[in-house]
């Protein structure tokens, strides 16, 4: 599913294709922890859903994970 979000970090609007269903999004939006609603997606995708921050923006501002 293509998800479009505004980055809380840069204010840019970005779209990413994330393998989630509407049911999973609904579960998360109604109180299920994101990691429980969508355990199969990456931490980068969870971050994007929560904040709109892309992996490239994260790396640019905070560096690579070590």
C-alpha positions as CSV (number, residue, x, y, z in Angstrom):
1,X,0.0,0.0,0.0
2,X,1.4,3.4,-0.9
3,X,1.5,5.6,2.2
4,X,2.0,9.4,2.0
5,X,3.1,11.3,5.1
6,X,4.6,14.6,5.9
7,X,8.0,14.3,7.7
8,X,8.0,15.6,11.2
9,X,11.7,16.2,10.7
10,X,11.9,18.1,7.4
11,X,8.3,19.0,6.6
12,X,8.7,17.2,3.2
13,X,5.9,15.0,1.9
14,X,7.0,11.5,1.0
15,X,5.3,8.4,-0.3
16,X,6.6,4.8,0.4
17,X,5.1,1.5,-0.6
18,X,4.7,-0.5,2.6
19,X,3.4,-4.1,2.7
20,X,0.5,-3.5,5.1
21,X,-3.3,-3.8,4.9
22,X,-6.0,-1.4,5.8
23,X,-6.9,-3.8,8.6
24,X,-3.4,-3.5,10.1
25,X,-3.4,0.3,9.8
26,X,-6.8,0.4,11.5
27,X,-5.6,-1.9,14.3
28,X,-2.7,0.4,15.0
29,X,-4.8,3.6,14.7
30,X,-7.2,2.2,17.3
31,X,-4.7,1.3,19.9
32,X,-2.7,-1.8,19.0
33,X,1.1,-1.3,19.3
34,X,2.5,-0.8,15.8
35,X,4.9,-3.7,16.2
36,X,2.0,-6.0,17.1
37,X,-0.3,-4.8,14.3
38,X,2.5,-5.0,11.7
39,X,5.2,-7.4,13.0
40,X,6.5,-8.2,9.5
41,X,7.5,-4.6,8.5
42,X,10.9,-3.1,9.1
43,X,11.7,-0.5,11.8
44,X,12.2,2.0,9.0
45,X,8.7,1.4,7.7
46,X,7.3,1.7,11.3
47,X,9.1,5.0,11.8
48,X,7.8,6.3,8.5
49,X,4.2,5.4,9.5
50,X,4.5,7.0,12.9
51,X,6.5,10.2,11.9
52,X,6.8,10.4,8.2
53,X,10.6,10.3,8.5
54,X,12.2,8.4,5.7
55,X,15.3,6.2,6.1
56,X,17.3,8.7,4.1
57,X,16.2,11.6,6.3
58,X,17.0,9.6,9.4
59,X,20.5,8.8,8.2
60,X,21.2,12.4,7.1
61,X,20.2,13.9,10.4
62,X,21.2,11.1,12.9
63,X,23.8,9.0,11.1
64,X,23.8,5.3,10.3
65,X,22.9,2.6,12.9
66,X,25.9,0.9,14.1
